[in-house]
Amino acid sequence: MHIYKKAYPLLTVIGALLLLVNIVFLLCRTNVIFYFILAFCNIILYFFIIAFFRVPERVIIPVEKLAYSPAEGKVVDIEEVFEDEFLNAKCKKISVFMSVFNVHQNRIPVSGRVVYSKHHPGKYLVAWHPKSSSKNEHTTVVIETTKDIKLMVRQIAGFVARRIICKLKEDDIVKQGDELGFIMFRSRVEVFLPHKSKIQVSLDKKVKGNRSVLAEI
């Protein structure tokens, strides 16, 4: 396990601010007991923030017919929808909600070629809100497998999350299990699968990125 590399600048700033708060209260000759409580709470808070950016090592054996979960969290929605941003087809959509306690690095669910990648600015509704899928800031990536099967992944920012990281661009060749991106704090990821896919998860099931199989495609 390691810490997400792009989080180092943010962690440095947060660490410096918390240290500054401790120094200010120390110079103000604050009550000793209060000062130590404050310092203890700041340390706990900092380690919690560090833990949020943890990236566990999860190696998988690529299986072409399986779509792995790109995110860690709880399945909050499984439904049939008509996807009209790029696929223009009837799909099965699986939504995974990530709390602040989940790993927030997202993974590539299938191997293939990126045929579409776009960032959409938007609002910051709570991630479990039904309209967050279309109203919130989100990034959409479509991967085409060697069998000409297209699968869409949508990273959605939540009320707290204010930044989505996804560096994939069109024509990139990706491997199942590689990094797709990262979403800051609690958020949501949706996967649009071919309509004939055999779903392997159920509502409220807890899934892990790179480990849990969402469907057979």
C-alpha positions as CSV (number, residue, x, y, z in Angstrom):
1,M,0.0,0.0,0.0
2,H,1.2,3.5,-0.8
3,I,-0.1,7.1,-0.8
4,Y,-1.5,8.6,-4.1
5,K,1.4,10.5,-5.5
6,K,-0.6,13.5,-6.7
7,A,-1.9,14.0,-3.1
8,Y,1.6,15.0,-1.8
9,P,1.3,18.7,-2.4
10,L,-2.2,18.8,-0.8
11,L,-1.0,16.8,2.2
12,T,2.0,19.1,2.6
13,V,-0.2,22.2,2.7
14,I,-2.7,20.6,5.2
15,G,0.2,19.4,7.4
16,A,1.7,22.9,7.4
17,L,-1.7,24.5,8.3
18,L,-2.3,22.2,11.2
19,L,1.2,22.7,12.5
20,L,0.7,26.5,12.2
21,V,-2.5,26.2,14.2
22,N,-0.7,24.3,17.0
23,I,2.1,26.9,17.0
24,V,-0.3,29.9,17.3
25,F,-2.1,28.3,20.2
26,L,1.2,27.5,21.9
27,L,2.4,31.1,21.5
28,C,-0.9,32.4,22.9
29,R,-0.1,30.5,26.1
30,T,-3.3,28.4,25.8
31,N,-4.3,26.1,28.7
32,V,-1.9,23.2,28.6
33,I,-4.6,20.5,28.7
34,F,-6.6,22.3,25.9
35,Y,-3.4,22.6,23.8
36,F,-2.6,18.9,24.1
37,I,-6.2,17.9,23.2
38,L,-6.0,20.2,20.1
39,A,-2.6,18.8,19.1
40,F,-3.9,15.2,19.5
41,C,-7.0,16.0,17.5
42,N,-5.0,17.6,14.7
43,I,-2.7,14.5,14.5
44,I,-5.7,12.2,14.3
45,L,-7.3,14.4,11.6
46,Y,-4.0,14.4,9.6
47,F,-3.6,10.7,9.7
48,F,-7.3,10.3,8.6
49,I,-6.7,12.6,5.6
50,I,-3.5,10.6,4.7
51,A,-5.5,7.3,4.9
52,F,-8.1,8.7,2.5
53,F,-5.4,8.9,-0.2
54,R,-4.2,5.3,0.4
55,V,-3.8,3.1,-2.6
56,P,-3.7,-0.7,-1.9
57,E,-1.8,-3.0,-4.1
58,R,-4.4,-5.2,-5.9
59,V,-3.1,-7.3,-8.7
60,I,-5.6,-9.1,-10.9
61,I,-5.4,-11.6,-13.7
62,P,-7.1,-9.9,-16.7
63,V,-10.2,-11.8,-17.9
64,E,-11.6,-10.4,-21.2
65,K,-15.2,-11.4,-20.6
66,L,-15.4,-9.8,-17.1
67,A,-15.9,-6.2,-16.1
68,Y,-14.4,-5.5,-12.7
69,S,-15.6,-2.7,-10.4
70,P,-13.7,0.5,-11.1
71,A,-14.4,1.8,-7.6
72,E,-14.6,0.7,-3.9
73,G,-17.9,1.3,-2.1
74,K,-21.5,0.2,-2.1
75,V,-23.7,-0.6,-5.0
76,V,-26.6,1.9,-4.7
77,D,-28.3,1.5,-8.1
78,I,-28.8,-1.1,-10.8
79,E,-31.1,-0.3,-13.7
80,E,-31.7,-0.4,-17.4
81,V,-31.2,3.0,-19.1
82,F,-30.7,4.6,-22.5
83,E,-27.3,6.1,-22.6
84,D,-27.4,9.2,-24.9
85,E,-24.0,10.9,-24.3
86,F,-22.0,8.6,-26.5
87,L,-23.2,5.0,-26.7
88,N,-26.7,5.9,-27.8
89,A,-27.9,2.5,-26.8
90,K,-29.9,0.7,-24.1
91,C,-27.5,-0.3,-21.3
92,K,-27.4,-1.7,-17.8
93,K,-26.1,0.9,-15.3
94,I,-24.4,0.0,-12.0
95,S,-23.7,2.9,-9.6
96,V,-21.2,2.6,-6.8
97,F,-21.2,5.2,-4.0
98,M,-17.8,5.8,-2.2
99,S,-17.9,7.1,1.3
100,V,-14.9,9.0,2.9
101,F,-13.8,5.6,4.4
102,N,-13.4,3.9,1.0
103,V,-10.4,3.9,-1.3
104,H,-11.0,6.6,-3.9
105,Q,-8.6,5.6,-6.6
106,N,-10.5,4.3,-9.6
107,R,-9.4,1.4,-11.8
108,I,-9.9,0.4,-15.4
109,P,-12.7,-2.2,-15.5
110,V,-11.8,-3.8,-18.9
111,S,-8.8,-3.8,-21.3
112,G,-9.1,-2.0,-24.6
113,R,-8.8,1.4,-26.3
114,V,-10.2,4.7,-25.1
115,V,-12.6,5.9,-27.8
116,Y,-14.2,8.8,-25.8
117,S,-13.0,10.9,-22.9
118,K,-14.7,14.2,-21.7
119,H,-14.9,16.3,-18.6
120,H,-18.2,18.0,-17.8
121,P,-18.4,20.9,-15.4
122,G,-21.4,21.0,-13.2
123,K,-22.9,21.3,-9.7
124,Y,-22.0,19.5,-6.5
125,L,-25.1,17.8,-5.3
126,V,-24.7,15.0,-2.7
127,A,-23.3,12.0,-4.6
128,W,-26.3,9.7,-3.8
129,H,-28.8,12.3,-5.2
130,P,-30.6,10.8,-8.3
131,K,-29.7,13.8,-10.4
132,S,-26.0,13.9,-9.5
133,S,-25.3,11.6,-12.5
134,S,-26.2,14.4,-15.0
135,K,-26.1,17.6,-13.0
136,N,-22.8,17.2,-11.1
137,E,-19.3,17.8,-12.4
138,H,-18.3,14.5,-14.0
139,T,-15.9,12.8,-16.3
140,T,-16.9,10.2,-18.9
141,V,-14.6,7.6,-20.4
142,V,-15.6,4.9,-23.0
143,I,-13.4,1.9,-23.5
144,E,-13.8,-0.4,-26.5
145,T,-12.5,-4.0,-26.0
146,T,-10.9,-6.2,-28.7
147,K,-14.3,-7.8,-29.2
148,D,-15.7,-4.4,-30.2
149,I,-17.7,-4.1,-26.9
150,K,-18.0,-0.6,-25.5
151,L,-18.2,0.1,-21.8
152,M,-18.6,3.6,-20.2
153,V,-17.3,4.7,-16.8
154,R,-18.5,8.0,-15.3
155,Q,-16.7,9.6,-12.4
156,I,-19.1,11.9,-10.5
157,A,-18.1,14.6,-8.0
158,G,-20.1,14.8,-4.8
159,F,-21.0,17.6,-2.3
160,V,-17.5,17.5,-0.7
161,A,-15.5,16.3,-3.7
162,R,-14.3,19.2,-5.8
163,R,-11.9,17.6,-8.0
164,I,-11.9,14.7,-10.4
165,I,-8.6,13.4,-11.7
166,C,-8.6,11.5,-15.0
167,K,-5.7,11.8,-17.4
168,L,-7.0,9.3,-20.0
169,K,-7.5,10.6,-23.5
170,E,-8.8,9.2,-26.8
171,D,-6.8,6.4,-28.4
172,D,-5.0,5.5,-25.1
173,I,-4.5,1.7,-24.8
174,V,-5.5,0.6,-21.3
175,K,-5.2,-2.6,-19.3
176,Q,-7.8,-4.0,-16.9
177,G,-6.8,-3.0,-13.4
178,D,-4.7,0.0,-14.3
179,E,-5.4,3.4,-12.8
180,L,-8.4,5.3,-14.3
181,G,-8.2,8.2,-12.0
182,F,-9.0,9.6,-8.5
183,I,-12.0,11.5,-7.0
184,M,-11.4,13.7,-4.0
185,F,-13.6,12.6,-1.0
186,R,-17.0,11.0,-1.1
187,S,-18.3,10.6,-4.6
188,R,-19.9,8.2,-7.1
189,V,-18.9,6.1,-10.1
190,E,-21.3,4.7,-12.7
191,V,-20.6,1.9,-15.2
192,F,-22.7,1.5,-18.3
193,L,-22.6,-2.1,-19.6
194,P,-24.0,-3.7,-22.8
195,H,-27.6,-4.6,-22.3
196,K,-26.9,-8.3,-22.6
197,S,-24.4,-8.3,-19.8
198,K,-24.9,-10.7,-16.9
199,I,-24.9,-8.7,-13.7
200,Q,-22.9,-10.3,-10.9
201,V,-23.7,-7.9,-8.0
202,S,-26.8,-6.9,-6.2
203,L,-28.1,-3.7,-4.5
204,D,-26.3,-2.7,-1.3
205,K,-23.4,-5.1,-2.0
206,K,-20.0,-3.8,-1.0
207,V,-17.5,-4.0,-3.8
208,K,-13.8,-3.4,-4.2
209,G,-11.9,-1.9,-7.2
210,N,-9.9,-4.4,-9.0
211,R,-11.4,-7.3,-7.1
212,S,-15.2,-7.4,-7.4
213,V,-16.7,-8.5,-10.7
214,L,-19.6,-6.3,-11.7
215,A,-20.7,-8.3,-14.8
216,E,-19.9,-10.8,-17.5
217,I,-20.0,-8.9,-20.7
